[in-house]
Amino acid sequence: MPEPTPEFLTDILGRVLEESAFILAEPGEEPERWSGAVLRACIAFESTRGGTLRLLTNPQAASEIAANMLGIDQGDEEAQSNGRAAVSELLNVLGGAFLTRYFGTAVPSQLGLPDTELLAAPPEGVHRTCAAAVRLESGEPVVLELDLEER
């Protein structure tokens, strides 16, 4: 089992964005302060260890992800109205990729359902084992957080 590192999460996040949303993302810095609303999606998992994956981004990035997944223009109303669903689906794919790469295929694993919420700002003091940040082609941030249960 590999160590959960920011580089490990960045690799998974970058590959899933490229393969599922057709977006080439570059590793970036996590925003010190988010400007405006933050869309947060969470998904729980169980295997030899349990935990949660959280994906944080803003509504503009969610629309960009939706547009690319749907093959439409980012300014299209459909892209804006499907941003939340696209982020949920992206996190679902990220969860599957994480489970396979972290725990392997020889152990039983279970992935929950993604839950999304629009927040004024990310909650402070949330425990996380590690996190990865990337910037989409538009420059918008996407952060993937991993919270592994303690052994």
Buried (B, 14 or more C-beta within 10 A) or exposed (E): EEEBEBEBBBBBBBBBBEEBBEBEBEBBEBBEEBEEBBBBBBBBBBBEBBBBBBBBBBBBBBBBBBBBBBEBEBEBEEBBEBBBBBBBBBBBBBBBBBBEBBBEEEEEBEBBEBEBEEEEEBEEEEEBBBBBBBBBEEEBBBBBBBBBEEE
